[in-house]
Amino acid sequence: MSYFAAALTRTPQGWQGQELDLEGLEDLEEVADALRDLDEGGLALLLLEQDDEWLGVVRVEGDEDPRVFLSDRRAVLGSDVAALLWDVEEQDVPDEDEDEEGARPVAEPVGDASLLTDLGTPEDALLELCAEEGLLPADVLSAVGERAGFLDVLDGLREV
């Protein structure tokens, strides 16, 4: 499975971004440390999308615990990247046998849906974007980026 992971930091000059390779990172704390290394004590975001199936956002500020949102809790069952962000053993995840055969269940977001409120996307708006028929994870992250003012940086990283 392929993924796109963008690390964004907010500086006095505006948003800065770079792709982040998650290879070799063992858990959420290592992801958070990698984000903190990019911006000493300030705001850093990881925006992640995988195979047009789901998206994830991790937010770190200083030494605070990382805040995580996943658009679909089922992603942790089939994605090592999602499992890196959402600890399967400590969190509620679905049983693979819960889904009826032939029916695609509705995605169920998990985590802190309010983590982007101060950046222009309140909890209800994020959940609505994730649930909107026909919107891909990249579309949702673009809408979030437009509201927060980092869409140009995000689009520049996607083009590389």
C-alpha atoms as one frame of an Amber mdcrd trajectory, in Angstrom:
protein
   0.000   0.000   0.000   1.292   3.402  -0.900   0.843   6.500   1.212   1.548
  10.214   1.135   2.713  11.842   4.370   3.287  15.586   4.615   4.796  17.233
   7.680   3.785  20.873   8.025   5.047  23.429  10.505   3.748  26.924  11.145
   6.425  29.591  11.322   6.262  33.395  11.548   6.926  33.420   7.791   4.016
  31.054   7.075   3.629  27.329   6.614   6.621  25.148   5.740   6.307  21.563
   4.569   8.143  18.447   3.568   7.308  14.847   2.867   7.915  12.606   5.852
   9.100   9.024   5.480   7.531   6.918   8.214   9.707   3.900   7.426  11.514
   2.700  10.516   9.310   4.556  12.991   7.981   2.179  15.632   5.041   4.004
  17.239   3.124   7.246  17.626   5.680   8.668  20.037   8.427   8.309  17.419
   6.169  10.001  14.847   5.578  12.829  17.325   9.321  13.134  17.989   9.997
  13.345  14.235   7.452  16.169  13.978   8.910  17.957  17.004  12.361  17.778
  15.406  10.998  19.774  12.465   9.689  22.606  14.620  11.233  23.098  18.037
   8.224  23.489  20.325   5.818  24.997  17.826   2.887  23.574  15.925   3.544
  20.637  13.607   1.065  18.550  11.646   1.345  15.236   9.866  -1.206  14.879
   7.081  -1.418  11.367   5.755  -3.504   9.693   3.071  -3.313   6.117   1.885
  -4.570   4.637  -1.387  -7.599   6.969  -1.578  -9.060   4.949   1.323  -8.448
   6.913   4.511  -6.660   9.915   5.968  -4.909  10.638   9.206  -3.834  13.803
  10.991  -1.353  14.009  13.849  -0.836  17.291  15.672   1.989  18.056  18.083
   2.752  21.233  19.983   5.746  21.357  22.256   5.828  18.544  24.787   2.062
  17.969  24.764   0.789  14.501  23.888   0.177  14.062  20.174  -3.421  14.407
  19.015  -4.564  11.932  16.352  -7.529  11.678  13.996  -8.232   8.859  11.524
 -11.079   9.056   9.026 -11.753   5.317   9.302 -10.959   3.152  12.310 -10.924
   0.020  10.104  -7.700   1.265   8.497  -5.660  -0.070  11.423  -6.605  -3.625
  10.414  -5.031  -3.432   6.969  -2.466  -0.670   7.181   0.808  -0.664   9.082
   0.863   3.120   8.743  -2.564   3.502  10.378  -1.579   1.034  13.103   1.517
   3.186  13.729  -0.749   6.147  14.506  -3.545   4.301  16.299  -2.419   1.679
  18.786  -4.526  -1.398  18.101  -3.937  -2.834  21.574  -4.966   0.309  23.462
  -7.802   1.554  21.286 -11.173   0.310  20.117 -10.831  -1.264  16.685 -13.337
  -3.288  14.740 -13.346  -7.034  14.483 -12.645  -8.099  10.909 -15.671 -10.409
  11.080 -18.074  -7.582  12.016 -18.644  -6.581   8.396 -21.304  -8.356   6.397
 -20.059  -9.988   3.229 -20.736  -7.975   0.093 -21.665  -4.774   1.937 -19.106
  -2.012   2.325 -19.579  -0.600   5.820 -19.634   3.117   6.460 -16.312   4.556
   7.584 -16.214   5.420  11.252 -13.769   8.178  12.213 -11.821   7.906  15.455
  -9.636  10.170  17.497  -9.674  13.889  18.169 -11.820  15.432  15.445 -11.352
  18.866  17.052  -7.578  18.963  16.494  -7.914  21.428  13.578 -10.551  23.747
  15.071  -8.162  26.662  15.629  -6.929  26.219  12.037 -10.369  26.783  10.513
 -11.854  23.280  10.477 -14.055  22.633  13.498 -14.908  19.085  14.556 -18.306
  18.971  12.845 -16.851  20.298   9.571 -14.048  17.712   9.574 -16.503  14.886
  10.196 -18.816  16.196   7.450 -15.919  16.377   4.973 -14.902  12.805   5.801
 -18.471  11.564   5.354 -19.214  13.468   2.128 -19.985  11.102  -0.741 -17.364
  11.225  -3.488 -14.676  13.116  -1.575 -11.335  11.345  -1.506  -8.917  11.728
   1.418  -6.782  14.078  -0.699  -9.858  16.276  -1.286 -10.562  16.428   2.444
  -6.962  17.378   3.246  -7.058  20.021   0.502 -10.212  21.534   2.034  -8.526
  21.541   5.450  -5.408  23.087   3.906  -7.401  25.824   2.220  -9.084  26.755
   5.507  -5.771  26.772   7.407  -3.776  28.565   4.719  -1.349  25.769   3.793
  -2.978  24.446   0.610  -0.215  25.818  -1.659   2.459  24.124   0.461   0.517
  20.838   0.491  -0.075  20.934  -3.262   3.615  21.668  -3.831   4.559  18.539
  -1.877   2.095  16.407  -3.845   3.646  17.518  -7.135   7.156  16.403  -6.200
